[in-house]
Amino acid sequence: MGTEQGEPPSDPTALFRDVVSTLRETRRGVYQHRMAQALLQKDANGSRLVALSADTERAVFFNPASRTLELVPFDREGTHEDDAEVLSRRLSDPASWVEKHAGTLAWIHPHFRWACGLDGECVRP
């Protein structure tokens, strides 16, 4: 995704397609659209989607209210916050975490790819 005038990419349709494309490459079954929808619904409800783990069975979310970065399992039924693992607390911006862990992630949200100056559409381990 290209950026124009120094702005991060923000097209929600392109974001959905990007997540679905990554899930199609890495997850079996026919529920990639439902999984992407669940991830983006959580993103729309206040926790920011940051990345997908290398196995694409867990998503990294940043909660700006608690300043917590969490690894949340997800499947066709949705996200499973009860099984979330805290990756970092008292974090003001997840961009530094993304830069440090980019090589171990299957997918990074376009905003953080832009903020971290990462090349390419997706990051693959």
N, C-alpha and C positions, 0 to 999 in steps of 0.2 A: 504494500500500500504506500503510495507516495504521499508526501506531505507537501502542502503548499503554504507559502507565506509563513513558515515557521510554526505552523499549527499541527497538533497531533491529529491522527486520523480519528474520525468519529462517526462513520457511517454504520448504523446498527444492522442493516441488512448484510453488509460486507462482513461485519463481525460475526454474525450468526453463521454465514457461509464458511468463514475461516475456521470456526470451532467445529462445525459439522465435518468439514474436509479432514481436519486432523483426527477426529474420532473415527471416521471411515477408514483411515489408514491404520489405525491402531486398535480398534475395538471390534469384536465380532458382533453379528446380529443386525437387526434392522431398526434399532432404536436410537440411532445417533441424533436424529432431530429432537427427540424427546429429552435426551440428555443435555443437548446444547440449550434447549429451551429452559430446562431447570436451572442450569448454570447462569444464564442471562437473566432469569427471573430473580435469583438471589442477588445478582449484580444490581438490578433495578430497585431492589428493596433496601439498599443501603450498604451492603458489603460489596466492595469492589473486586471483581474478578481480575486476578493478576496473571495467573499462569495455570498450566496443566502439568502435573508430574510426569516423569518419563514413562510411567506405565499407563498414563491417562485414565487411571481409576480414581485419582484424587485431584482436586483443584485447590489452588492457592487463592485465598481471599484475604483482603485487607478490610478490617472494620475500623473506619476512621473514628468512631465514637469511643471505642476502647483502645484504639491504637495497637491492635493486635493483628498479627499475620497468622492465619490458620491454614492447615492442610485438611480439606474436607472431602471425605469419600462421596462418590456419586454414582448413580446408575440410572436405569430407565424409570425408576420410581421417584427420583429426585436427589436432593442433597441430604446427607446424613450428619447433621451438626453434632449429634450425641457422640459420634465417633471421631470428631475432629481432634487434630493434634496441633497444639500451639507451637508455632515456629519462632515467633519473636513477640515480645511485649514492649510497650512504650516506644513504638516505632512511629516516627512522624511521616515518613514517606517510604514506601516499599521499593523505590527505584534502586537504592543501594543493595538491597537484598537480591533483587533481580540480577543486577550486574554480577554479583558474586556467584550466583547459582545458575546463570543462563545456560551453561553447558550441560546441565543435568535436567533440563526441562524439555518436554515435548513441544510445548506451545507457550508463547508469551503474548499477552494482550498487546494489540498494536500501540496503545498509549505508552506502555512501558518499553516496547521496542523503540519507539520514537524518543522517549525521555532518556533512554540509555544509549542511544545512537547505535543500536544493533542493526546490522545489515540483513537483508533478506526478509521474506515474508514470515518464515517460521524458523524456530531454532530446533534442531534435532540433535540428540545426544550422539 
